[in-house]
Amino acid sequence: MNIEDKLYKFLDLYYALPQPISYLIGSTYRLLPISITMGSKYQEFSELCIELANDQDLIGEYVNHEFIRTVHAAEKTKFYKSHYAEHGVSFSSIKTKDDISRLPRIDKDTLKENLEDMIVPDQRENGLYLTTGGSSGTPVGFMMEKGISRAKEAAFIEHLWSSVGFRHGDRVAIIRGIALGRDRISRFEAIKNALMLSSYHLTEANVDYYINELNKYRPKFIQAYPSAIYLLARLMHKLDKRLDFAPMAILCGSENLYDPHIKLAEDIFGAKVLGWYGHAEKVMLAPRGSRGEYSFLEYYGVTELLDDQGKPVTEGSGVLCGTSLNHKVMPLIRYVTDD
């Protein structure tokens, strides 16, 4: 397990510390090699991203191998044994990823009702309990794999960001729904080398504060909820305000991106907006293209687009259905999201 996972349970305590103390702890922590803080798996996944991105012929073999590993992990659980038996599916009949359509689907209600039975018994101690954000309803609990899930997510996300020049440890400003306490708008987070700005206080009366903080810190990148960066850009446009520097890019995830909002943000900040789709359960990941299309990374997780009857959609809209890879604790197979 990496240090990040071991210290995760103390994160709220760290954020509650006075700024000078958290700065000292965070700055010291940031000096540690990434192989220690994120673990060896971070480096492995980083190298994997580069290898598969540069050799498309390897993707099919890799995905098929990891898919079968996922099925074998599921075979050890009480839930999947019962669920597949009810649908007349035997594990031995699943030979390759091409057999995926024969498997029954699951959803968030499945997680709510069967969480304990979905955990691989001999891997329970390697689990890290998290919940979804609850943006589409009540938060749902699930398990990540210590030493794997967070390292993989960081490696893949930073690989996407590298397309606009990002490197691990670069100075960033983060504008999100962050509760910093005592009506605070900003705080420096030394571990991430980040200026944290709470979007909860983004009003016309406060916009100069945000601009001044950004100008003082001069981050290379701004990471933000799309709604937050759009609101800041709209306020700056209304008041004819600008930053006195241009970040290298604006990194936007967790919400929908709209072309008019992107255009305004790029005009106001003089920087490209890079968007992507991801979700808390870490099953699917897709960068957003210049025409608004999303290209799902098959080697992150198997992605399907299905209609109401569960049939593949080739044209038009559908619901996303994903299968996790690299997850031995609580595999999610044909997991239908609300997206």
C-alpha positions as CSV (number, residue, x, y, z in Angstrom):
1,M,0.0,0.0,0.0
2,N,1.2,3.5,-0.7
3,I,1.4,6.3,1.9
4,E,-1.5,8.2,0.3
5,D,-3.9,5.3,1.2
6,K,-2.5,4.9,4.7
7,L,-3.0,8.6,5.5
8,Y,-6.3,9.0,3.7
9,K,-8.3,8.6,7.0
10,F,-6.4,11.5,8.5
11,L,-7.2,13.9,5.6
12,D,-9.9,15.8,7.4
13,L,-7.7,16.3,10.4
14,Y,-4.9,17.6,8.2
15,Y,-7.3,20.1,6.6
16,A,-8.4,21.2,10.1
17,L,-4.9,22.1,11.2
18,P,-3.8,25.8,11.3
19,Q,-2.3,26.9,8.0
20,P,1.4,27.2,9.3
21,I,1.3,23.6,10.7
22,S,-0.3,22.0,7.6
23,Y,2.1,23.9,5.4
24,L,5.1,22.5,7.3
25,I,3.7,19.0,7.1
26,G,2.5,19.2,3.5
27,S,5.8,20.8,2.3
28,T,7.8,18.0,4.0
29,Y,5.5,15.4,2.5
30,R,5.9,16.8,-1.0
31,L,9.7,16.3,-0.8
32,L,9.2,12.5,-0.6
33,P,9.7,10.6,-3.8
34,I,6.5,9.8,-5.7
35,S,7.5,6.1,-5.6
36,I,6.9,6.4,-1.8
37,T,3.9,8.6,-1.6
38,M,1.9,7.1,-4.5
39,G,3.7,3.7,-4.5
40,S,5.2,1.6,-7.2
41,K,1.8,1.1,-8.9
42,Y,1.6,4.8,-9.8
43,Q,4.8,4.4,-11.9
44,E,3.6,1.2,-13.4
45,F,0.3,2.7,-14.5
46,S,2.1,5.9,-15.8
47,E,4.3,3.7,-18.0
48,L,1.3,1.6,-19.1
49,C,-0.5,4.8,-20.3
50,I,2.4,5.7,-22.5
51,E,3.0,2.2,-23.8
52,L,-0.6,1.6,-24.8
53,A,-1.1,5.1,-26.2
54,N,1.9,4.6,-28.5
55,D,1.0,1.0,-29.5
56,Q,-2.7,0.5,-30.2
57,D,-2.1,-3.2,-31.1
58,L,-1.4,-4.0,-27.4
59,I,-4.7,-2.6,-26.1
60,G,-6.9,-5.5,-27.1
61,E,-4.7,-8.1,-25.5
62,Y,-4.2,-6.1,-22.3
63,V,-8.0,-5.4,-21.9
64,N,-8.9,-9.0,-22.5
65,H,-6.4,-10.2,-19.9
66,E,-7.5,-7.7,-17.3
67,F,-11.2,-8.4,-18.0
68,I,-10.8,-12.1,-17.4
69,R,-8.9,-11.3,-14.1
70,T,-11.9,-9.2,-13.1
71,V,-14.3,-12.0,-13.8
72,H,-12.2,-14.4,-11.8
73,A,-12.2,-12.0,-8.9
74,A,-16.0,-11.7,-9.1
75,E,-16.3,-15.5,-9.0
76,K,-15.1,-15.5,-5.4
77,T,-17.9,-13.2,-4.2
78,K,-21.3,-14.3,-2.8
79,F,-23.1,-11.7,-4.8
80,Y,-21.8,-12.5,-8.3
81,K,-22.1,-16.2,-7.8
82,S,-25.8,-15.8,-6.9
83,H,-26.5,-13.1,-9.5
84,Y,-25.0,-15.0,-12.4
85,A,-26.7,-18.2,-11.4
86,E,-30.1,-16.4,-11.3
87,H,-29.4,-15.3,-14.9
88,G,-28.2,-18.7,-16.1
89,V,-24.6,-17.6,-16.6
90,S,-21.7,-19.8,-15.6
91,F,-18.3,-18.2,-15.0
92,S,-16.6,-21.0,-17.0
93,S,-18.5,-19.8,-20.1
94,I,-16.8,-16.4,-20.1
95,K,-13.7,-16.8,-22.2
96,T,-13.0,-13.3,-23.5
97,K,-14.2,-9.8,-23.3
98,D,-16.4,-10.5,-26.3
99,D,-18.6,-12.5,-24.0
100,I,-19.4,-9.4,-21.9
101,S,-22.9,-8.9,-23.4
102,R,-24.0,-12.2,-21.9
103,L,-23.5,-10.9,-18.3
104,P,-26.3,-9.2,-16.4
105,R,-26.0,-5.6,-15.5
106,I,-25.8,-3.9,-12.1
107,D,-26.4,-0.4,-10.9
108,K,-26.2,1.9,-7.8
109,D,-29.1,0.1,-6.2
110,T,-27.2,-3.1,-6.5
111,L,-24.3,-1.5,-4.5
112,K,-26.7,-0.2,-1.9
113,E,-28.3,-3.6,-1.3
114,N,-25.3,-5.9,-1.7
115,L,-22.1,-4.0,-0.7
116,E,-20.8,-6.6,1.7
117,D,-21.5,-9.5,-0.6
118,M,-19.8,-7.8,-3.5
119,I,-16.4,-7.7,-1.7
120,V,-13.9,-10.5,-2.5
121,P,-13.6,-12.2,0.9
122,D,-9.8,-12.7,1.0
123,Q,-9.3,-9.1,-0.2
124,R,-11.4,-7.3,2.4
125,E,-8.4,-6.0,4.3
126,N,-7.1,-4.4,1.1
127,G,-10.3,-2.4,0.7
128,L,-10.7,1.4,1.1
129,Y,-14.3,2.5,1.7
130,L,-15.5,5.6,-0.2
131,T,-18.8,7.1,-1.3
132,T,-20.0,8.8,-4.5
133,G,-20.5,12.5,-4.4
134,G,-24.3,12.1,-4.4
135,S,-24.8,14.6,-7.2
136,S,-27.5,12.4,-8.7
137,G,-29.1,11.5,-5.4
138,T,-28.1,9.8,-2.2
139,P,-24.4,9.0,-1.9
140,V,-23.5,5.3,-2.5
141,G,-20.8,3.5,-0.7
142,F,-18.2,1.2,-2.5
143,M,-14.7,-0.2,-2.0
144,M,-11.5,0.9,-3.7
145,E,-8.3,-1.2,-3.6
146,K,-5.6,0.1,-1.4
147,G,-2.4,0.8,-3.3
148,I,-4.1,0.4,-6.7
149,S,-7.2,2.4,-7.3
150,R,-5.9,5.9,-6.3
151,A,-2.5,5.3,-7.9
152,K,-4.2,4.3,-11.1
153,E,-6.5,7.2,-11.1
154,A,-3.7,9.7,-10.5
155,A,-1.5,8.2,-13.2
156,F,-4.3,8.1,-15.9
157,I,-5.5,11.6,-15.1
158,E,-2.0,13.1,-15.1
159,H,-1.4,11.3,-18.4
160,L,-4.5,13.1,-19.8
161,W,-3.2,16.4,-18.4
162,S,0.2,15.9,-19.9
163,S,-1.3,16.6,-23.3
164,V,-1.4,20.3,-22.3
165,G,2.0,20.2,-20.6
166,F,1.2,19.2,-17.0
167,R,3.8,17.5,-14.9
168,H,3.3,16.0,-11.5
169,G,3.9,18.6,-8.8
170,D,3.2,21.7,-11.0
171,R,1.6,24.7,-9.3
172,V,-2.1,24.6,-9.6
173,A,-5.1,26.5,-8.4
174,I,-8.2,24.4,-7.5
175,I,-11.6,26.1,-7.7
176,R,-14.2,23.7,-6.5
177,G,-16.9,23.3,-3.9
178,I,-14.4,23.1,-1.0
179,A,-15.5,23.9,2.6
180,L,-12.4,25.6,4.0
181,G,-14.1,26.6,7.3
182,R,-14.8,29.9,9.0
183,D,-16.1,31.4,5.8
184,R,-12.6,31.2,4.3
185,I,-12.3,31.5,0.5
186,S,-8.7,30.4,0.0
187,R,-6.1,28.2,1.6
188,F,-2.7,26.9,0.4
189,E,-2.5,23.1,0.3
190,A,1.2,22.2,0.4
191,I,0.8,18.5,-0.4
192,K,-0.7,19.3,-3.8
193,N,1.3,22.5,-4.3
194,A,-2.1,24.1,-4.8
195,L,-4.0,27.3,-4.0
196,M,-7.5,26.1,-2.9
197,L,-10.3,28.4,-3.8
198,S,-13.8,27.7,-2.6
199,S,-16.5,28.2,-5.2
200,Y,-19.1,28.7,-2.5
201,H,-18.1,32.4,-2.2
202,L,-17.9,33.2,-5.9
203,T,-19.9,36.4,-6.2
204,E,-19.6,39.7,-7.8
205,A,-18.6,41.2,-4.5
206,N,-15.8,38.7,-4.0
207,V,-14.5,38.4,-7.6
208,D,-11.5,40.8,-6.9
209,Y,-10.4,38.5,-4.1
210,Y,-10.2,35.5,-6.4
211,I,-8.4,37.5,-9.1
212,N,-5.8,38.9,-6.6
213,E,-5.2,35.4,-5.1
214,L,-4.6,33.9,-8.5
215,N,-2.3,36.8,-9.5
216,K,-0.3,36.4,-6.4
217,Y,0.1,32.6,-6.7
218,R,0.3,32.5,-10.6
219,P,-0.4,28.8,-11.0
220,K,0.6,27.0,-14.1
221,F,-2.8,25.3,-14.3
222,I,-6.3,26.0,-13.0
223,Q,-8.3,22.9,-12.0
224,A,-12.0,23.6,-11.6
225,Y,-15.5,22.5,-11.7
226,P,-16.8,23.6,-15.1
227,S,-19.6,25.6,-13.4
228,A,-17.1,27.3,-11.1
229,I,-14.7,28.4,-13.9
230,Y,-17.7,29.5,-16.0
231,L,-19.1,31.6,-13.2
232,L,-15.7,33.2,-12.5
233,A,-15.2,33.9,-16.3
234,R,-18.7,35.4,-16.5
235,L,-18.1,37.7,-13.6
236,M,-14.8,38.8,-14.9
237,H,-16.3,39.4,-18.3
238,K,-19.1,41.5,-16.8
239,L,-16.7,43.6,-14.8
240,D,-14.1,43.7,-17.6
241,K,-11.5,42.1,-15.4
242,R,-8.5,39.9,-16.4
243,L,-5.6,38.1,-14.8
244,D,-2.2,39.6,-15.3
245,F,-0.9,36.2,-16.5
246,A,-2.2,33.3,-18.6
247,P,-2.2,29.7,-17.2
248,M,-1.0,26.9,-19.5
249,A,-4.5,25.3,-19.4
250,I,-7.7,25.0,-17.4
251,L,-8.5,21.5,-16.3
252,C,-12.2,20.7,-15.9
253,G,-13.9,17.5,-14.7
254,S,-16.8,16.2,-12.6
255,E,-19.5,18.1,-14.5
256,N,-20.8,18.7,-18.0
257,L,-18.9,21.0,-20.2
258,Y,-20.7,23.3,-22.7
259,D,-19.2,24.9,-25.8
260,P,-20.3,28.5,-25.0
261,H,-18.9,28.1,-21.5
262,I,-15.6,26.8,-22.8
263,K,-15.3,29.6,-25.3
264,L,-15.9,32.3,-22.7
265,A,-13.4,30.7,-20.2
266,E,-10.7,30.4,-23.0
267,D,-11.3,34.0,-24.0
268,I,-11.1,35.4,-20.5
269,F,-8.1,33.3,-19.3
270,G,-6.2,33.0,-22.5
271,A,-5.8,29.3,-22.0
272,K,-7.1,26.1,-23.5
273,V,-9.8,24.2,-21.5
274,L,-9.2,20.5,-21.2
275,G,-12.2,18.4,-20.1
276,W,-12.7,14.8,-19.3
277,Y,-15.4,12.4,-18.0
278,G,-14.8,10.4,-14.9
279,H,-16.7,9.3,-11.8
280,A,-16.1,8.4,-8.2
281,E,-16.4,4.7,-8.8
282,K,-13.4,4.9,-11.1
283,V,-14.8,2.5,-13.7
284,M,-14.7,4.7,-16.9
285,L,-12.5,7.6,-18.1
286,A,-12.7,9.7,-21.2
287,P,-11.0,12.9,-22.4
288,R,-13.1,15.4,-24.2
289,G,-12.2,16.1,-27.8
290,S,-12.2,19.5,-29.6
291,R,-15.6,18.8,-31.1
292,G,-17.2,17.9,-27.8
293,E,-16.9,14.1,-28.3
294,Y,-15.6,11.8,-25.5
295,S,-13.2,9.0,-26.3
296,F,-13.3,6.4,-23.6
297,L,-10.0,4.8,-22.6
298,E,-10.7,1.1,-23.0
299,Y,-7.6,0.2,-21.1
300,Y,-8.9,2.1,-18.1
301,G,-12.2,0.3,-17.9
302,V,-14.4,-1.5,-20.5
303,T,-17.1,1.0,-21.6
304,E,-20.5,0.3,-23.3
305,L,-23.3,2.6,-24.5
306,L,-26.6,0.8,-24.1
307,D,-30.3,1.5,-24.8
308,D,-33.2,0.9,-22.4
309,Q,-33.2,-2.8,-23.3
310,G,-29.5,-3.2,-22.7
311,K,-28.6,-3.4,-26.4
312,P,-25.5,-1.6,-27.8
313,V,-26.1,1.9,-29.2
314,T,-24.3,2.7,-32.4
315,E,-26.0,6.0,-33.1
316,G,-27.7,8.5,-30.8
317,S,-27.8,8.6,-27.0
318,G,-27.8,5.8,-24.4
319,V,-26.7,5.0,-20.9
320,L,-23.1,4.4,-19.9
321,C,-22.2,0.9,-18.7
322,G,-18.7,0.1,-17.4
323,T,-16.6,-2.8,-16.2
324,S,-13.7,-2.1,-13.8
325,L,-10.2,-3.3,-14.5
326,N,-7.3,-3.7,-12.1
327,H,-9.6,-4.1,-9.1
328,K,-9.5,-7.3,-7.0
329,V,-11.4,-6.1,-3.9
330,M,-14.8,-5.1,-5.3
331,P,-15.0,-5.6,-9.1
332,L,-17.8,-3.8,-10.8
333,I,-19.0,-5.7,-13.9
334,R,-21.4,-4.1,-16.4
335,Y,-22.1,-1.3,-13.9
336,V,-24.8,1.1,-15.3
337,T,-24.3,4.7,-14.2
338,D,-26.8,7.5,-14.2
339,D,-25.0,9.2,-17.0
